[in-house]
Amino acid sequence: MGFLVLLVVGGLIGWVASMIMRTDGQQGIILNVVVGIVGALLAGFIVTPLIGGAPITSGVISIQSVVVSLVGAIVLLALINLFRRGAVR
């Protein structure tokens, strides 16, 4: 059940992050889900222990875990844009 929650929430987070970074038209739903999940995982393992709380990968969905995952997805999209285009955008 936790994996299904991670897929759904990760997809939504990836979609919102792509809208914030204005890359929604360039990537499909699959890349949105991948960016959201990878961003949530990275943020969950790196940022969450520093600020406390439960990562979204634990199955606990709180505002803190969603915001941390969103920030992780935005940072990941910025890095992808930096390597693809040479600019964060």
N, C-alpha and C positions, 0 to 999 in steps of 0.2 A: 504494500500500500504506500509506503514511503517513497518508492521509486516512481510510482504513478503521480504522486503529489509533486515530486521533483520535476517530472516532465511537464506537467501542466503549469505549475508556477514558474518554472524556468522558461517555458515558452512565452508566457505573458511578460516576464521580466525582460527577456530578450527583445520582444516586440516594442515595449515601452522604451528600452535603451536605444533601439534603432531609430525610433521616432525622435528621441531627444538629440541624437547625434546626426539626424537627417540622412540616414543610410537605409531607410525602409524600402525605398524604391529599387535599390541595388541588390538586395538580398531577399531570398524567399523565406518561407515559413520554416524550412529545415535549418537554415543558418540562424534564424532567430532563436529557435529552440536550442541549438548547439551553443550559441553565444550566451544565452541566458543560463544554461546549465553550467557551462565552464566558468562563467563569471561568478555564479553562485557558489560553486565549489571553491574557487580560488579565494573569494572573499570570506567564505565560511571557515576555511582553514587558516587564513592569514590574519584577517581583521577581527573576526569574532573573538578569538582568545585574548586579543589586546583590550577589547572594550567590554568583554563579558557577554553573557547571554548564550542562547542556543542557536547554532547555525541552522539554516533551512534544510540541510541534509539530514538532520535528526528527525524531521517530520513535524517539528514545531513551527507553525507559521505565526509569527508576530510581526508587528510593524518594524521593529528593529531588524529582524532577520531579512525582511523584504527590502528595506532601505539599503542594508549592507550588500545584499545580493545585487540590487540595482546599480549601486556604485561600482561593484566589481564588474558587472556587464558593461557599463559605460567605459570604464578604464580599459577593458579588453577590446572594445570596439575602437577606442582611440588608438591603442597599440596596433590593431589590425590596419586602420587607416594610415597610420604613420609608416608602416612598412609597405603598404600597397601604393600609396600616392606620394609619400614623402611629407605629408602634412596631416595634422590631427583633424582639422576641419572644424 
